[in-house]
Amino acid sequence: MRRVSMFFACLAAVFSLVSGCSKGGGNVIKIGVAGPMTGDQSRYGVDFKNGVGMAVDEWMAKGGVMGRKVEVLPEDDQHDPKQAVSVADKLTNEGIAGLIGHFNSSCSIPASKIYMDGDMLMISPSTTEPQFTEQGYWNTFRVCGRDDQQGKVAADFVTGVLKKTRIAVINDRTTYGQGIADEFKKNLPPQASVVYDGSIIQGDKDFKSVLASIKNVNPEVIYFGGMYPEAGLLVKQAREIGLDAIFVGGDGAMDQKLIDIAGDDANGFYVTFTPDPSSMPGAKGFLAGYKAKYGTPGPYSIYAYVAADIMLQAINDTKSTDGKVLAAYLRKNTFDTPLGKIKFSKNGDNENARYVMWEVEGGKFVQVAN
């Protein structure tokens, strides 16, 4: 009899340990945040971590989520798809209730299957590649827009507002860079001519041979699908060889570090991004609070905050950390956020997302009035 009692006592202890380590178990709810925390794109990863941290702090000031403490587990994917998969495995094993991230489409897409298999909700603040929400997975959501939206806005602006038709296109061979460049080309009208269509390698520093080839075909506009480190170097080196075409890019080029890299040569660089949050009445509290705590917000700081706030609201309202329960809640409800109302489609896209044009003027990004 004593042996039987000891057996059940040990079994109860094991179950206690297991429940304490499972997502939502015990008194702590774990939320993962993944992005490039180090390296040349680290600004975006740090912005993610800060935005999520600010949302968690606000919930903790209100008494927690379901009365529990929320712990943020940040992970560095180094904007590398293989590392992103390793991060997803690690966070799944650590029992997170959901994931805010990843930043790059090339990381979010392969990692999303791992989170789905782990029954975890995934909300990306910045993954714009359409494929992310078109894989047929139940767990993938985004609070940003999509590259097919950006591509159309940029193509309409180049041909309809700038009235330019001779266009060179470059991409950085990543999922995001190739995808957004393809969407831009797809939306060009018949009168436009792509006089150069090529690529660079993300992480390289010298692009003068590519730019010399582009100069030979005399484009009026160079569209770049890629990130701000390469965008800054491209425009700087283009001016050094006397190539004066107008540069246009996507949201990946939208960062002050592009201007830091290119200096005055960055002036006149156009990018697609969402409307200026400082003009949104609902964003003023976030912007003031973020600046007081972390300094000037980056382009995606507010998106990380909104993604985390929506996830925590879903957990609190459903009283659940079950991924499928949370996903159903997101599809059923409309959320009032600092970015305005967000309604998710069946696929997990933000139905109210939109893009406008921004231009570098006088050393800073300014929303174009059109």
C-alpha positions in Angstrom: 0.0 0.0 0.0 2.8 2.4 0.9 4.5 1.7 -2.6 1.2 2.5 -4.4 0.9 5.8 -2.4 4.4 6.7 -3.2 3.8 5.9 -6.9 0.8 8.2 -7.1 2.7 10.9 -5.2 5.5 10.8 -7.7 3.1 10.7 -10.6 1.4 13.9 -9.3 4.7 15.6 -9.0 5.5 14.8 -12.6 2.2 16.2 -13.8 2.8 19.3 -11.7 6.1 19.8 -13.4 4.7 19.2 -16.8 1.8 21.7 -16.4 4.1 24.3 -14.9 6.3 24.1 -18.1 3.5 24.0 -20.6 2.4 27.2 -22.3 0.0 29.1 -20.0 0.9 26.7 -17.2 1.7 28.0 -13.7 1.5 31.7 -13.0 3.5 32.9 -16.1 2.4 33.3 -19.7 5.4 33.3 -22.1 5.4 35.3 -25.3 8.1 34.9 -27.9 9.5 37.8 -30.0 11.8 36.9 -32.9 13.8 39.1 -35.3 17.3 40.2 -36.2 18.5 41.4 -32.8 22.1 41.6 -33.9 23.9 42.4 -37.1 23.2 44.9 -39.9 19.4 44.8 -39.4 19.4 44.8 -35.6 17.5 48.1 -35.4 14.4 46.2 -36.5 14.8 43.4 -34.0 15.4 45.8 -31.1 12.3 47.8 -32.2 10.3 44.6 -32.1 11.5 43.8 -28.6 10.8 47.3 -27.3 7.4 47.4 -28.8 6.4 44.1 -27.4 7.9 45.0 -24.0 5.9 48.2 -23.9 2.6 46.3 -24.5 3.5 43.8 -21.8 4.3 46.5 -19.3 1.0 48.1 -19.9 -0.9 44.8 -19.3 1.1 44.2 -16.2 0.2 47.6 -14.8 -3.4 46.6 -15.2 -2.9 43.4 -13.2 -1.6 41.0 -15.8 -3.2 38.8 -18.4 -5.8 36.5 -16.8 -4.2 37.8 -13.6 -0.9 36.2 -14.5 2.6 37.6 -15.2 3.7 37.8 -18.8 7.3 37.0 -19.7 8.8 38.0 -23.0 11.4 35.6 -24.6 13.4 37.5 -27.2 15.3 35.5 -29.8 17.8 36.6 -32.5 17.2 35.0 -35.9 20.0 37.0 -37.5 17.7 37.5 -40.5 18.7 33.9 -41.6 16.1 31.4 -42.5 18.0 28.4 -41.0 18.5 30.3 -37.7 14.8 31.3 -37.7 13.9 27.6 -37.8 16.2 26.9 -34.9 14.6 29.8 -33.0 11.1 28.5 -33.7 12.2 25.0 -32.4 13.6 26.6 -29.2 10.6 28.8 -28.5 8.2 25.9 -29.1 10.1 23.8 -26.6 10.1 26.6 -24.1 6.3 26.6 -24.2 5.4 30.1 -25.5 1.7 30.9 -25.8 2.4 32.8 -29.1 5.0 34.5 -31.2 5.4 38.1 -32.3 7.6 38.0 -35.4 9.6 37.2 -37.4 10.7 40.4 -39.2 11.9 39.1 -42.6 9.6 37.1 -44.9 12.4 34.6 -45.6 12.4 33.8 -41.8 8.6 34.0 -41.1 7.6 31.6 -43.8 9.7 28.5 -42.9 9.3 29.2 -39.1 5.5 29.4 -39.4 5.1 25.6 -39.9 7.0 24.9 -36.7 4.7 27.2 -34.7 1.6 25.8 -36.3 2.7 22.2 -35.4 3.3 23.5 -31.9 -0.3 24.9 -31.8 1.0 28.4 -31.5 -0.5 31.7 -32.7 1.9 33.8 -34.8 1.4 37.5 -35.5 4.0 39.3 -37.6 4.4 43.0 -37.4 6.3 43.2 -40.7 6.1 40.1 -42.9 4.7 41.5 -46.2 5.3 38.6 -48.6 1.8 37.4 -49.7 2.8 33.7 -49.3 3.0 34.1 -45.5 -0.8 34.0 -45.1 -1.5 32.0 -48.3 0.0 28.7 -47.1 -3.3 27.4 -45.7 -2.0 27.6 -42.1 -4.5 28.5 -39.4 -2.0 30.3 -37.2 -0.5 33.1 -39.4 -1.6 36.7 -39.0 0.0 40.1 -39.8 -0.8 43.6 -38.7 1.1 45.2 -41.7 0.1 45.1 -45.3 1.3 43.0 -48.2 3.8 43.3 -51.1 1.2 43.2 -53.8 -0.3 46.3 -52.2 3.1 48.0 -52.0 4.0 47.0 -55.6 0.9 48.6 -57.0 1.3 51.9 -55.0 4.9 52.2 -56.1 4.2 51.4 -59.8 1.3 53.9 -59.9 3.5 56.5 -58.3 6.5 56.1 -60.6 4.4 56.1 -63.8 1.4 58.2 -62.8 3.0 60.9 -60.5 6.7 61.0 -61.5 5.8 60.2 -65.1 8.8 58.0 -65.6 8.8 55.0 -67.9 12.4 53.8 -68.3 12.9 51.6 -65.2 15.7 49.4 -63.8 14.8 46.8 -61.2 17.2 45.3 -58.7 16.4 42.8 -55.9 18.6 41.3 -53.1 17.7 37.6 -53.8 15.7 37.2 -50.6 12.1 36.1 -50.4 11.1 39.7 -49.5 13.4 41.5 -52.0 12.5 39.2 -55.0 8.8 39.2 -54.1 8.3 42.9 -53.8 10.4 43.6 -57.0 8.2 41.1 -58.8 5.0 42.8 -57.5 6.3 46.2 -58.7 7.0 44.9 -62.2 3.7 43.1 -62.3 1.8 46.4 -61.7 3.7 48.5 -64.3 1.5 49.7 -67.1 2.2 48.8 -70.8 3.9 52.1 -71.5 6.6 51.4 -68.9 9.8 49.6 -70.0 12.0 47.6 -67.7 15.4 48.3 -69.2 17.4 46.3 -66.6 16.3 43.5 -64.3 19.0 42.1 -62.0 20.1 41.3 -58.5 22.7 41.8 -55.8 23.6 39.7 -52.8 22.4 40.9 -49.4 25.4 41.7 -47.2 27.7 42.7 -50.0 29.2 46.2 -49.9 30.4 47.1 -53.4 27.7 47.4 -56.1 29.5 49.6 -58.6 29.8 46.9 -61.3 26.0 46.4 -61.2 25.4 50.1 -61.2 27.8 50.7 -64.1 25.7 48.2 -66.1 22.6 50.0 -65.1 24.1 53.4 -66.1 24.7 52.0 -69.6 20.9 51.6 -70.2 20.1 55.1 -68.9 17.1 54.4 -66.6 15.0 57.2 -65.2 14.1 55.2 -62.1 15.9 52.4 -60.2 13.5 50.2 -58.1 15.2 48.3 -55.3 13.6 45.3 -53.6 15.7 44.9 -50.4 16.7 46.3 -47.1 18.1 49.6 -45.9 21.8 48.7 -45.5 22.1 47.8 -49.2 19.7 50.6 -50.3 21.9 53.2 -48.6 25.1 51.8 -50.3 23.4 51.6 -53.7 22.3 55.2 -53.8 25.6 56.4 -52.5 27.6 54.5 -55.0 25.3 55.4 -57.8 25.9 59.0 -57.3 29.7 58.4 -57.1 29.7 57.0 -60.6 27.4 59.8 -62.0 24.2 57.7 -62.1 21.4 60.2 -61.2 18.3 58.0 -61.6 15.6 58.3 -59.0 15.6 55.5 -56.4 12.4 53.9 -55.2 12.1 51.0 -52.7 9.7 49.2 -50.3 9.3 49.3 -46.6 12.5 47.4 -46.0 14.4 50.6 -47.0 12.4 52.7 -44.5 14.9 53.4 -41.8 17.0 56.4 -40.7 20.1 54.2 -41.1 19.7 54.4 -44.9 20.2 58.2 -44.5 23.1 57.6 -42.1 24.8 55.4 -44.8 24.1 57.6 -47.8 24.2 61.1 -46.3 22.9 63.8 -48.7 22.8 61.3 -51.5 19.7 59.8 -49.8 17.6 62.9 -50.5 15.0 62.1 -53.2 14.9 58.4 -52.3 11.2 57.2 -52.3 9.7 54.3 -50.4 6.4 52.7 -49.8 5.3 52.6 -46.2 2.1 53.0 -44.1 0.7 56.4 -43.2 2.5 58.5 -40.6 1.4 57.4 -37.2 2.0 60.8 -35.7 -1.0 62.0 -37.7 -3.2 59.3 -36.1 -4.9 60.5 -32.9 -4.9 57.0 -31.4 -1.1 56.7 -31.8 -0.1 59.8 -29.8 -0.1 58.0 -26.4 2.1 55.2 -27.8 4.5 57.5 -29.4 5.0 59.6 -26.3 5.3 56.6 -24.0 7.8 54.9 -26.3 9.9 57.9 -26.7 10.1 58.4 -23.0 11.1 54.8 -22.4 13.2 53.8 -25.4 13.9 56.9 -27.5 12.7 57.6 -31.1 10.5 54.7 -32.3 11.6 52.9 -35.5 9.2 52.2 -38.4 7.9 48.9 -37.0 8.0 49.7 -33.2 4.3 50.5 -33.2 3.4 47.4 -35.3 5.2 45.1 -32.8 3.3 46.9 -29.9 0.0 46.4 -31.7 0.6 42.8 -32.5 1.5 42.0 -28.9 -1.4 44.0 -27.5 -3.8 42.0 -29.8 -2.3 38.7 -28.7 -2.5 39.5 -25.0 -6.1 40.8 -25.4 -7.0 37.5 -27.1 -5.5 35.4 -24.3 -7.1 37.6 -21.6 -10.6 37.6 -23.2 -10.7 33.9 -24.1 -9.0 32.8 -20.9 -7.0 30.4 -23.1 -3.5 30.0 -24.5 -4.7 27.4 -27.0 -3.5 28.5 -30.5 -6.7 27.6 -32.3 -8.9 29.3 -29.8 -6.9 32.5 -30.1 -6.8 32.3 -33.9 -10.6 32.0 -34.0 -10.9 35.0 -31.7 -8.7 37.1 -34.0 -10.8 36.2 -37.0 -14.1 37.0 -35.3 -13.2 40.4 -33.7 -12.2 43.9 -34.8 -9.5 45.6 -32.8 -9.2 49.3 -31.9 -5.4 50.0 -32.0 -3.1 53.0 -32.2 -3.0 52.3 -36.0 -6.8 52.4 -36.3 -9.2 49.5 -36.5 -7.7 46.2 -37.5 -9.9 43.4 -38.9 -8.3 40.2 -40.0 -9.4 38.3 -43.1 -9.9 34.5 -43.2 -6.2 34.1 -44.2 -5.0 36.4 -41.4 -4.3 39.6 -43.4 -5.1 43.0 -42.0 -8.0 44.1 -44.2 -7.5 47.8 -43.3 -3.8 48.0 -44.2 -2.8 50.6 -46.7 0.4 52.2 -48.1 1.5 55.7 -49.1 4.8 57.1 -50.5 7.5 58.6 -48.4 10.5 60.6 -49.6 13.9 61.5 -48.0 14.0 65.3 -47.7 16.6 67.2 -45.7 17.9 64.1 -44.0 14.6 62.6 -42.9 11.7 60.6 -44.2 8.6 62.7 -45.1 5.2 61.4 -46.2 4.5 62.5 -49.8 1.4 64.7 -50.0 -0.1 62.9 -52.9 
